[in-house]
């Protein structure tokens, strides 16, 4: 009896040691990754902010957009990263494809040049790519195995996102959930959350203000919830329009202008022409000032969400760099601001709901979208925000910004489907869960 108890105690000590070693490993890696992402992310944020101010002071820089495009194409070729983007980061987590360190300076420079000269793009694409690259190579320096490298990549994604937006919890949830919709990588929670917090604190120390909006939420009541649900359904349609327009533009530009040098020149000239046709520079750059006006002042032009969708689609399809998340913020906030009052929802709050709903529909991340919205707007309208994200997620179908993203479970029923976004519809035949092929350590089935 004593020997058996002694053996159990020794087993407990061995297992406890493994857990402690794993925790120490991930905390150390997360601190290193978070620090690097916090520093580079802050410099990136400051750089984009400075060039945006410079463009506002010198409107003629818009005419340099085609030349900036040529510089971007040249630099991507020089670093051997042409054609790489956010989908490659997702593929690294899925399949362990590996990431080139050259992607870090390429997306940094490409995004700064795009914003300097008035391309319509955001920052999160750069955040996910730079953060994922930093996390991946930090993991390689620590000699992590293939599976752990994927977790390290997610930690970098979360950290850089957190540094840019000042939303550590939303960034953590987004990095963990955007890869495979329907599963939660629990093993990545501590690495991602720790890296996000460290990056957030570093960005604060470097003077980067977190993104926050001041908006009042109405009292919780059934009538208002019904109106919010209607707005969420409409925002789901807007998210479908936004995603499909971007993918359509990309496909058509590559099909009809296969040469990247010519394509980026043509796209740059198209953005210049669109700017003069619109008679406004509101749709150049990220457009966060328009988002702020919609949420905090309840002011937006009725056509703003359509024009921003068009500007962003042309910019990204041509080969300019940045991301789609901030443009989705713009589209959702302006649409909500305009349509919300027609439904009896205060314009500012409707803009906040629209931002969360379109972001959710475009990324297929309802929980991450809810957490992100709470950090951006506060928890006053928590239930409204949660319902909005849930409805938008369900009604947006299997569309999305990232074609490498997989949706493992149906949006309509508890059924395993394992499909990629933009390659499935609700009436398609469903895949079955793969059979267990073995048993991993701890008795877990491996799929």
The 8 nearest C-alpha neighbors of each residue, nearest first, counted from 0:
[[1, 3, 2, 4, 5, 6, 7, 8],
 [0, 2, 4, 3, 5, 6, 7, 8],
 [1, 3, 5, 4, 0, 6, 7, 8],
 [4, 2, 6, 0, 5, 1, 7, 8],
 [5, 3, 7, 1, 6, 2, 8, 0],
 [4, 6, 2, 8, 3, 7, 1, 9],
 [5, 7, 3, 9, 8, 4, 2, 10],
 [8, 6, 10, 4, 9, 5, 11, 3],
 [7, 9, 11, 5, 6, 10, 4, 12],
 [10, 8, 12, 6, 11, 7, 13, 5],
 [11, 9, 7, 13, 8, 12, 6, 14],
 [10, 12, 8, 14, 9, 13, 15, 7],
 [11, 13, 9, 15, 10, 14, 16, 8],
 [14, 12, 10, 16, 11, 15, 9, 17],
 [13, 15, 17, 11, 16, 12, 10, 18],
 [16, 14, 12, 18, 17, 13, 11, 19],
 [15, 17, 19, 13, 14, 18, 20, 12],
 [18, 16, 14, 20, 15, 19, 21, 13],
 [19, 17, 21, 15, 20, 16, 22, 14],
 [18, 20, 22, 16, 21, 17, 23, 15],
 [21, 19, 23, 17, 18, 22, 16, 24],
 [20, 22, 24, 18, 19, 23, 17, 25],
 [23, 21, 19, 25, 24, 20, 26, 18],
 [22, 24, 20, 26, 21, 25, 27, 19],
 [25, 23, 21, 27, 22, 26, 20, 28],
 [24, 26, 28, 22, 27, 190, 23, 29],
 [25, 27, 29, 23, 28, 24, 22, 30],
 [28, 26, 30, 24, 25, 29, 23, 31],
 [27, 29, 25, 31, 30, 26, 32, 24],
 [30, 28, 194, 32, 26, 190, 27, 31],
 [29, 31, 33, 27, 28, 32, 194, 34],
 [30, 32, 28, 34, 29, 33, 35, 27],
 [33, 31, 29, 35, 34, 30, 134, 28],
 [34, 32, 194, 198, 197, 30, 36, 158],
 [33, 35, 37, 31, 32, 36, 198, 30],
 [36, 34, 32, 38, 37, 33, 39, 31],
 [37, 35, 159, 33, 39, 40, 38, 34],
 [36, 38, 198, 34, 40, 201, 162, 202],
 [37, 39, 41, 35, 40, 36, 34, 42],
 [40, 38, 42, 36, 41, 37, 43, 35],
 [41, 39, 43, 37, 36, 42, 38, 162],
 [40, 42, 44, 38, 43, 202, 39, 37],
 [43, 41, 39, 45, 40, 44, 46, 38],
 [42, 44, 40, 46, 41, 45, 39, 47],
 [45, 43, 41, 47, 46, 42, 40, 48],
 [44, 46, 48, 42, 43, 47, 49, 41],
 [45, 47, 43, 49, 48, 44, 42, 50],
 [46, 48, 44, 50, 49, 111, 45, 51],
 [49, 47, 45, 51, 46, 50, 44, 52],
 [50, 48, 46, 52, 51, 47, 45, 53],
 [51, 49, 53, 115, 47, 52, 48, 54],
 [50, 52, 48, 54, 53, 49, 115, 47],
 [53, 51, 55, 49, 50, 54, 56, 48],
 [52, 54, 50, 56, 51, 55, 57, 49],
 [55, 53, 57, 51, 56, 52, 58, 115],
 [56, 54, 52, 53, 57, 58, 51, 50],
 [55, 57, 53, 54, 58, 52, 51, 59],
 [56, 58, 54, 59, 55, 60, 53, 61],
 [59, 57, 60, 54, 55, 61, 56, 62],
 [58, 60, 61, 57, 62, 63, 54, 116],
 [61, 59, 63, 116, 62, 58, 57, 54],
 [60, 62, 116, 59, 63, 117, 64, 58],
 [61, 63, 60, 64, 59, 271, 65, 116],
 [64, 62, 60, 66, 61, 65, 116, 67],
 [63, 65, 116, 67, 267, 66, 62, 61],
 [66, 64, 267, 264, 68, 67, 63, 268],
 [67, 65, 69, 68, 63, 64, 70, 264],
 [68, 66, 64, 70, 65, 69, 112, 63],
 [69, 67, 65, 71, 66, 70, 263, 64],
 [68, 70, 66, 72, 71, 67, 73, 260],
 [69, 71, 67, 73, 68, 72, 74, 66],
 [72, 70, 68, 74, 109, 69, 73, 75],
 [71, 73, 69, 75, 74, 70, 76, 68],
 [74, 72, 70, 76, 71, 75, 77, 69],
 [73, 75, 77, 71, 76, 72, 70, 78],
 [76, 74, 81, 80, 78, 72, 77, 73],
 [75, 77, 79, 73, 74, 78, 81, 72],
 [76, 78, 74, 75, 79, 73, 80, 72],
 [79, 77, 101, 75, 76, 80, 74, 105],
 [78, 80, 76, 77, 81, 75, 101, 99],
 [81, 79, 75, 78, 83, 102, 82, 76],
 [82, 80, 75, 76, 83, 79, 72, 78],
 [81, 83, 80, 84, 75, 318, 79, 76],
 [84, 82, 81, 80, 87, 85, 86, 102],
 [85, 83, 86, 87, 82, 128, 88, 124],
 [84, 86, 88, 87, 128, 124, 89, 127],
 [85, 87, 89, 403, 88, 84, 401, 90],
 [88, 86, 90, 85, 89, 84, 83, 91],
 [89, 87, 85, 91, 86, 90, 131, 128],
 [88, 90, 86, 92, 87, 91, 178, 403],
 [91, 89, 93, 87, 92, 88, 94, 86],
 [92, 90, 95, 96, 88, 94, 89, 93],
 [91, 93, 149, 89, 90, 95, 94, 88],
 [94, 92, 90, 91, 95, 89, 178, 149],
 [93, 95, 91, 96, 90, 92, 149, 89],
 [96, 94, 91, 97, 92, 93, 145, 149],
 [97, 95, 91, 94, 90, 98, 92, 87],
 [98, 96, 95, 91, 99, 135, 88, 94],
 [99, 97, 132, 100, 96, 135, 91, 88],
 [98, 100, 101, 102, 97, 80, 132, 103],
 [99, 101, 102, 103, 132, 98, 136, 133],
 [102, 100, 99, 78, 103, 104, 105, 80],
 [101, 103, 105, 100, 99, 104, 80, 106],
 [102, 104, 129, 101, 105, 106, 100, 107],
 [105, 103, 107, 106, 102, 101, 108, 100],
 [106, 104, 102, 108, 107, 103, 75, 109],
 [105, 107, 109, 108, 104, 103, 125, 110],
 [108, 106, 104, 105, 110, 109, 103, 111],
 [107, 109, 111, 105, 106, 110, 104, 112],
 [110, 108, 106, 112, 71, 320, 107, 111],
 [109, 111, 320, 321, 113, 112, 107, 108],
 [110, 112, 108, 114, 113, 47, 109, 115],
 [113, 111, 115, 109, 110, 114, 67, 108],
 [112, 114, 118, 110, 111, 115, 116, 319],
 [115, 113, 284, 117, 111, 112, 116, 118],
 [116, 114, 50, 112, 113, 51, 117, 54],
 [115, 117, 61, 64, 60, 114, 113, 63],
 [118, 116, 283, 284, 114, 61, 115, 113],
 [117, 119, 113, 284, 283, 114, 314, 120],
 [120, 118, 284, 283, 311, 310, 314, 285],
 [121, 119, 321, 285, 322, 284, 311, 118],
 [120, 122, 322, 325, 321, 285, 323, 326],
 [121, 123, 321, 322, 125, 124, 126, 325],
 [122, 124, 126, 125, 322, 127, 324, 121],
 [125, 123, 322, 127, 126, 321, 122, 85],
 [124, 126, 128, 123, 122, 321, 127, 129],
 [127, 125, 123, 159, 124, 129, 160, 128],
 [128, 126, 156, 130, 124, 125, 131, 129],
 [127, 129, 125, 131, 126, 130, 85, 132],
 [130, 128, 103, 132, 126, 131, 127, 125],
 [129, 131, 155, 156, 159, 133, 127, 132],
 [130, 132, 152, 156, 155, 134, 128, 133],
 [131, 133, 129, 135, 130, 134, 128, 98],
 [134, 132, 130, 136, 131, 135, 155, 137],
 [135, 133, 155, 152, 151, 137, 131, 132],
 [134, 136, 152, 132, 138, 133, 137, 151],
 [135, 137, 139, 138, 133, 134, 132, 140],
 [138, 136, 134, 140, 139, 135, 133, 141],
 [139, 137, 141, 135, 136, 140, 143, 148],
 [138, 140, 136, 142, 141, 137, 143, 135],
 [139, 141, 137, 138, 142, 136, 143, 135],
 [140, 142, 138, 139, 143, 137, 28, 136],
 [143, 141, 139, 140, 138, 144, 148, 137],
 [144, 142, 138, 141, 147, 139, 148, 145],
 [143, 145, 147, 146, 148, 142, 139, 138],
 [144, 146, 148, 147, 95, 149, 143, 150],
 [147, 145, 149, 148, 144, 150, 95, 143],
 [146, 148, 150, 149, 144, 145, 143, 151],
 [149, 147, 151, 145, 150, 146, 138, 135],
 [148, 150, 92, 152, 147, 146, 151, 153],
 [149, 151, 147, 153, 152, 148, 187, 154],
 [150, 152, 148, 134, 154, 149, 153, 135],
 [153, 151, 134, 131, 135, 149, 155, 150],
 [154, 152, 156, 150, 155, 151, 174, 157],
 [155, 153, 191, 151, 157, 152, 156, 190],
 [154, 156, 134, 130, 131, 158, 152, 153],
 [157, 155, 130, 131, 127, 153, 154, 158],
 [156, 158, 170, 171, 154, 174, 160, 155],
 [159, 157, 195, 155, 161, 194, 198, 33],
 [158, 160, 130, 162, 36, 126, 161, 156],
 [161, 159, 157, 163, 126, 158, 162, 170],
 [162, 160, 167, 165, 166, 158, 159, 164],
 [161, 163, 199, 159, 198, 37, 202, 160],
 [164, 162, 160, 161, 165, 40, 44, 159],
 [163, 165, 210, 161, 166, 209, 162, 160],
 [164, 166, 209, 161, 162, 199, 163, 210],
 [165, 167, 161, 169, 164, 168, 170, 374],
 [168, 166, 161, 195, 170, 169, 196, 171],
 [169, 167, 171, 170, 166, 172, 370, 192],
 [168, 170, 371, 370, 172, 171, 166, 367],
 [171, 169, 157, 167, 173, 168, 161, 172],
 [172, 170, 157, 168, 174, 169, 192, 191],
 [171, 173, 367, 169, 175, 170, 174, 176],
 [172, 174, 367, 170, 176, 171, 175, 177],
 [175, 173, 157, 171, 172, 153, 176, 177],
 [174, 176, 172, 173, 184, 177, 171, 183],
 [177, 175, 173, 178, 174, 172, 180, 183],
 [176, 178, 173, 174, 179, 175, 364, 180],
 [177, 179, 404, 176, 89, 180, 175, 405],
 [180, 178, 405, 406, 177, 404, 176, 182],
 [181, 179, 406, 182, 407, 176, 405, 177],
 [180, 182, 407, 408, 179, 406, 183, 176],
 [183, 181, 180, 179, 184, 176, 407, 408],
 [182, 184, 185, 176, 175, 181, 179, 180],
 [185, 183, 186, 187, 175, 182, 188, 176],
 [184, 186, 187, 188, 183, 189, 175, 182],
 [185, 187, 184, 188, 189, 150, 190, 183],
 [186, 188, 185, 190, 184, 150, 189, 191],
 [187, 189, 185, 191, 186, 190, 192, 184],
 [188, 190, 192, 191, 193, 187, 186, 25],
 [191, 189, 29, 193, 187, 25, 188, 154],
 [192, 190, 154, 194, 188, 171, 189, 193],
 [191, 193, 195, 189, 171, 194, 190, 188],
 [194, 192, 196, 190, 195, 191, 29, 189],
 [193, 195, 33, 29, 158, 197, 191, 192],
 [196, 194, 158, 167, 192, 198, 193, 161],
 [195, 197, 199, 193, 198, 194, 167, 192],
 [196, 198, 33, 194, 200, 199, 195, 34],
 [199, 197, 37, 33, 201, 195, 162, 158],
 [200, 198, 162, 196, 202, 197, 201, 161],
 [201, 199, 203, 197, 202, 198, 196, 204],
 [200, 202, 204, 198, 37, 203, 199, 197],
 [203, 201, 205, 199, 207, 204, 37, 41],
 [204, 202, 200, 206, 207, 205, 201, 199],
 [203, 205, 201, 202, 206, 200, 207, 199],
 [206, 204, 202, 203, 207, 201, 41, 38],
 [205, 207, 203, 204, 208, 202, 41, 201],
 [208, 206, 203, 202, 205, 209, 41, 204],
 [207, 209, 206, 210, 203, 165, 202, 164],
 [210, 208, 165, 164, 211, 207, 166, 163],
 [211, 209, 164, 165, 375, 208, 212, 166],
 [210, 212, 375, 209, 376, 213, 374, 165],
 [213, 211, 376, 375, 214, 295, 210, 291],
 [212, 214, 295, 376, 211, 215, 294, 377],
 [213, 215, 295, 348, 212, 347, 376, 216],
 [216, 214, 348, 217, 213, 379, 347, 380],
 [215, 217, 380, 379, 348, 214, 218, 345],
 [218, 216, 219, 215, 380, 223, 348, 345],
 [217, 219, 220, 216, 223, 380, 379, 215],
 [218, 220, 217, 221, 223, 224, 383, 382],
 [221, 219, 223, 222, 218, 224, 217, 225],
 [220, 222, 224, 223, 225, 219, 226, 227],
 [223, 221, 225, 224, 220, 226, 227, 219],
 [222, 224, 226, 225, 221, 220, 227, 219],
 [223, 225, 227, 221, 222, 226, 228, 220],
 [226, 224, 228, 222, 223, 227, 221, 229],
 [225, 227, 223, 229, 228, 224, 342, 230],
 [226, 228, 224, 230, 225, 229, 223, 231],
 [229, 227, 231, 225, 226, 230, 224, 387],
 [230, 228, 226, 232, 231, 227, 233, 225],
 [229, 231, 227, 233, 228, 232, 234, 226],
 [232, 230, 234, 387, 228, 229, 233, 391],
 [233, 231, 235, 229, 234, 230, 391, 228],
 [232, 234, 230, 236, 235, 231, 229, 237],
 [235, 233, 237, 231, 236, 232, 357, 356],
 [236, 234, 391, 395, 238, 232, 233, 237],
 [237, 235, 239, 233, 234, 238, 240, 395],
 [236, 238, 234, 240, 235, 239, 241, 233],
 [237, 239, 241, 357, 235, 240, 360, 236],
 [240, 238, 236, 242, 237, 241, 243, 395],
 [239, 241, 237, 243, 238, 242, 244, 236],
 [240, 242, 238, 244, 239, 243, 308, 237],
 [243, 241, 245, 239, 244, 400, 240, 399],
 [242, 244, 246, 240, 245, 241, 247, 239],
 [243, 245, 247, 241, 242, 246, 240, 248],
 [244, 246, 312, 248, 242, 243, 247, 249],
 [247, 245, 243, 249, 248, 244, 250, 242],
 [248, 246, 244, 250, 249, 245, 243, 251],
 [249, 247, 251, 245, 246, 250, 316, 312],
 [248, 250, 316, 246, 252, 247, 251, 253],
 [251, 249, 247, 253, 248, 252, 254, 246],
 [250, 252, 254, 248, 253, 249, 255, 247],
 [253, 251, 249, 255, 254, 256, 250, 248],
 [254, 252, 257, 256, 250, 251, 255, 249],
 [255, 253, 251, 252, 256, 257, 250, 249],
 [254, 256, 252, 253, 251, 257, 250, 262],
 [257, 255, 253, 252, 262, 258, 254, 261],
 [258, 256, 253, 254, 255, 259, 262, 252],
 [257, 259, 261, 260, 256, 262, 253, 263],
 [260, 258, 262, 261, 263, 257, 72, 318],
 [261, 259, 262, 263, 258, 69, 264, 72],
 [260, 262, 264, 258, 259, 263, 265, 256],
 [263, 261, 259, 265, 264, 260, 256, 317],
 [262, 264, 317, 266, 68, 265, 260, 261],
 [265, 263, 65, 267, 261, 262, 266, 268],
 [266, 264, 262, 268, 267, 263, 261, 269],
 [267, 265, 317, 269, 263, 268, 264, 262],
 [266, 268, 65, 264, 270, 64, 269, 265],
 [267, 269, 271, 265, 266, 270, 272, 65],
 [268, 270, 266, 272, 267, 271, 273, 265],
 [271, 269, 273, 267, 272, 268, 274, 266],
 [272, 270, 268, 274, 269, 273, 267, 61],
 [273, 271, 269, 275, 270, 274, 276, 268],
 [274, 272, 276, 270, 275, 271, 277, 269],
 [275, 273, 271, 277, 272, 276, 279, 270],
 [274, 276, 278, 272, 277, 273, 271, 279],
 [275, 277, 273, 278, 274, 272, 279, 271],
 [278, 276, 274, 275, 279, 273, 280, 306],
 [277, 279, 275, 276, 274, 280, 273, 281],
 [280, 278, 277, 281, 274, 275, 282, 276],
 [279, 281, 283, 282, 274, 278, 277, 117],
 [282, 280, 279, 283, 286, 289, 284, 307],
 [283, 281, 280, 307, 286, 119, 284, 310],
 [284, 282, 119, 117, 280, 118, 281, 285],
 [283, 285, 119, 114, 117, 118, 286, 120],
 [284, 286, 121, 120, 287, 119, 325, 326],
 [287, 285, 288, 289, 284, 282, 281, 290],
 [286, 288, 290, 289, 285, 291, 329, 325],
 [287, 289, 291, 290, 286, 292, 285, 281],
 [290, 288, 292, 287, 291, 286, 293, 329],
 [289, 291, 287, 293, 329, 288, 292, 332],
 [290, 292, 288, 294, 289, 293, 295, 287],
 [293, 291, 296, 289, 295, 290, 294, 298],
 [294, 292, 297, 298, 290, 291, 299, 296],
 [295, 293, 347, 350, 291, 297, 292, 296],
 [294, 296, 292, 347, 291, 297, 214, 213],
 [297, 295, 292, 298, 293, 294, 347, 291],
 [298, 296, 347, 293, 346, 294, 295, 336],
 [297, 299, 293, 296, 292, 336, 300, 346],
 [300, 298, 333, 293, 336, 301, 337, 297],
 [299, 301, 303, 302, 298, 333, 337, 304],
 [302, 300, 303, 337, 299, 334, 304, 333],
 [301, 303, 300, 305, 304, 306, 334, 299],
 [304, 302, 300, 306, 305, 301, 307, 333],
 [305, 303, 330, 307, 306, 302, 334, 333],
 [306, 304, 308, 303, 307, 302, 309, 330],
 [305, 307, 309, 303, 308, 304, 310, 302],
 [308, 306, 310, 304, 309, 282, 305, 311],
 [307, 309, 305, 311, 306, 310, 241, 312],
 [308, 310, 306, 312, 307, 311, 313, 305],
 [311, 309, 307, 313, 312, 308, 119, 306],
 [312, 310, 119, 314, 308, 309, 313, 120],
 [311, 313, 245, 309, 315, 314, 310, 316],
 [312, 314, 316, 310, 311, 315, 317, 266],
 [315, 313, 311, 317, 312, 316, 319, 118],
 [314, 316, 319, 318, 317, 312, 313, 311],
 [317, 315, 249, 313, 318, 314, 248, 312],
 [316, 318, 263, 266, 315, 314, 262, 319],
 [319, 317, 315, 316, 263, 320, 314, 68],
 [320, 318, 315, 314, 317, 113, 68, 109],
 [321, 319, 110, 109, 113, 315, 318, 322],
 [322, 320, 110, 121, 120, 122, 124, 125],
 [321, 323, 124, 121, 122, 123, 120, 324],
 [322, 324, 326, 121, 325, 327, 120, 124],
 [323, 325, 327, 326, 322, 123, 121, 328],
 [324, 326, 121, 328, 327, 323, 285, 329],
 [327, 325, 329, 328, 323, 324, 121, 330],
 [326, 328, 324, 330, 325, 329, 358, 331],
 [329, 327, 354, 325, 331, 326, 330, 332],
 [330, 328, 326, 332, 327, 290, 331, 333],
 [331, 329, 304, 327, 333, 328, 332, 334],
 [330, 332, 354, 353, 357, 334, 328, 329],
 [331, 333, 350, 354, 353, 335, 329, 334],
 [332, 334, 336, 299, 335, 330, 331, 304],
 [335, 333, 331, 337, 336, 332, 304, 330],
 [336, 334, 350, 353, 349, 339, 332, 338],
 [335, 337, 350, 346, 333, 349, 334, 339],
 [338, 336, 334, 335, 339, 301, 333, 299],
 [339, 337, 335, 341, 340, 336, 334, 342],
 [338, 340, 344, 349, 335, 342, 341, 336],
 [341, 339, 343, 344, 342, 346, 345, 338],
 [342, 340, 338, 339, 343, 344, 337, 346],
 [343, 341, 340, 339, 344, 226, 338, 230],
 [342, 344, 340, 341, 339, 345, 226, 223],
 [343, 345, 339, 340, 342, 349, 346, 348],
 [346, 344, 348, 340, 347, 349, 339, 343],
 [347, 345, 336, 297, 349, 340, 348, 339],
 [348, 346, 294, 297, 350, 349, 345, 295],
 [347, 349, 351, 350, 345, 346, 214, 216],
 [348, 350, 335, 352, 339, 346, 351, 347],
 [351, 349, 332, 335, 336, 353, 347, 294],
 [352, 350, 348, 354, 349, 353, 294, 332],
 [353, 351, 349, 355, 350, 354, 356, 384],
 [354, 352, 331, 335, 350, 332, 356, 351],
 [353, 355, 331, 332, 328, 351, 352, 356],
 [356, 354, 358, 352, 353, 357, 359, 368],
 [355, 357, 353, 359, 388, 358, 391, 354],
 [356, 358, 238, 360, 331, 359, 234, 354],
 [359, 357, 361, 355, 356, 360, 327, 362],
 [360, 358, 356, 362, 357, 363, 361, 364],
 [359, 361, 392, 357, 395, 391, 363, 238],
 [360, 362, 399, 358, 238, 359, 400, 363],
 [361, 363, 359, 364, 399, 360, 400, 358],
 [364, 362, 360, 359, 392, 361, 365, 399],
 [363, 365, 367, 359, 362, 366, 368, 177],
 [366, 364, 368, 388, 359, 367, 389, 392],
 [367, 365, 369, 368, 364, 370, 172, 388],
 [366, 368, 172, 173, 370, 364, 369, 169],
 [369, 367, 371, 365, 366, 370, 359, 364],
 [368, 370, 372, 366, 371, 367, 385, 365],
 [371, 369, 169, 373, 367, 372, 368, 366],
 [370, 372, 169, 368, 374, 369, 373, 367],
 [373, 371, 375, 369, 374, 370, 376, 368],
 [374, 372, 377, 378, 370, 376, 371, 375],
 [373, 375, 371, 372, 377, 376, 166, 370],
 [374, 376, 211, 372, 373, 212, 377, 371],
 [377, 375, 373, 212, 372, 374, 211, 213],
 [378, 376, 373, 374, 379, 375, 372, 380],
 [377, 379, 381, 373, 380, 376, 374, 372],
 [380, 378, 381, 377, 216, 215, 376, 373],
 [379, 381, 216, 383, 378, 382, 384, 217],
 [380, 382, 378, 384, 383, 379, 385, 373],
 [383, 381, 385, 384, 380, 386, 219, 387],
 [382, 384, 386, 380, 381, 385, 387, 224],
 [383, 385, 387, 381, 382, 386, 380, 388],
 [384, 386, 382, 388, 387, 383, 369, 381],
 [387, 385, 389, 383, 388, 384, 382, 390],
 [386, 388, 231, 384, 385, 390, 389, 356],
 [387, 389, 356, 391, 365, 385, 386, 390],
 [390, 388, 386, 392, 387, 391, 365, 385],
 [391, 389, 393, 392, 387, 388, 231, 394],
 [390, 392, 235, 388, 394, 360, 231, 393],
 [393, 391, 360, 389, 390, 395, 394, 363],
 [392, 394, 390, 391, 395, 410, 396, 389],
 [393, 395, 391, 396, 392, 235, 390, 232],
 [396, 394, 235, 360, 392, 393, 391, 239],
 [397, 395, 394, 398, 393, 424, 425, 392],
 [398, 396, 420, 421, 423, 424, 395, 399],
 [399, 397, 421, 420, 396, 239, 395, 242],
 [400, 398, 361, 362, 401, 420, 242, 421],
 [399, 401, 242, 361, 362, 402, 398, 323],
 [402, 400, 403, 404, 399, 86, 420, 85],
 [401, 403, 420, 404, 419, 421, 400, 86],
 [404, 402, 86, 401, 89, 419, 405, 90],
 [403, 405, 178, 402, 401, 419, 420, 179],
 [406, 404, 419, 179, 418, 407, 180, 420],
 [407, 405, 180, 418, 417, 179, 408, 419],
 [406, 408, 417, 416, 181, 415, 180, 405],
 [409, 407, 415, 416, 414, 181, 406, 417],
 [408, 410, 411, 414, 412, 416, 415, 413],
 [409, 411, 393, 412, 408, 396, 413, 392],
 [412, 410, 409, 413, 393, 425, 414, 408],
 [411, 413, 414, 409, 410, 408, 415, 416],
 [414, 412, 409, 408, 415, 411, 410, 416],
 [415, 413, 409, 408, 412, 416, 429, 411],
 [414, 416, 408, 407, 432, 431, 417, 409],
 [415, 417, 430, 429, 408, 407, 418, 409],
 [418, 416, 407, 406, 415, 405, 408, 430],
 [419, 417, 406, 405, 416, 407, 420, 423],
 [418, 420, 405, 404, 422, 406, 403, 402],
 [419, 421, 397, 398, 402, 422, 399, 404],
 [420, 422, 398, 397, 423, 402, 399, 419],
 [423, 421, 420, 419, 418, 424, 397, 398],
 [424, 422, 421, 397, 418, 420, 427, 425],
 [425, 423, 426, 427, 397, 396, 422, 421],
 [424, 426, 427, 423, 396, 397, 411, 409],
 [425, 427, 424, 428, 423, 429, 411, 409],
 [428, 426, 424, 425, 429, 423, 416, 430],
 [427, 429, 426, 430, 416, 425, 424, 423],
 [430, 428, 416, 427, 431, 415, 414, 417],
 [429, 431, 416, 415, 417, 432, 428, 418],
 [430, 432, 415, 433, 429, 416, 417, 414],
 [431, 433, 415, 434, 430, 416, 417, 446],
 [434, 432, 431, 446, 435, 436, 430, 415],
 [435, 433, 436, 432, 446, 431, 445, 437],
 [434, 436, 446, 437, 445, 444, 433, 438],
 [437, 435, 434, 445, 446, 438, 444, 433],
 [438, 436, 435, 445, 444, 439, 446, 443],
 [437, 439, 444, 443, 445, 442, 440, 436],
 [438, 440, 443, 442, 444, 445, 441, 437],
 [441, 439, 442, 443, 438, 444, 445, 437],
 [440, 442, 443, 439, 438, 444, 14, 445],
 [443, 441, 440, 439, 438, 444, 445, 437],
 [444, 442, 439, 441, 438, 440, 445, 437],
 [443, 445, 438, 439, 435, 437, 442, 446],
 [444, 446, 437, 438, 435, 439, 436, 443],
 [445, 435, 433, 436, 444, 434, 437, 432]]
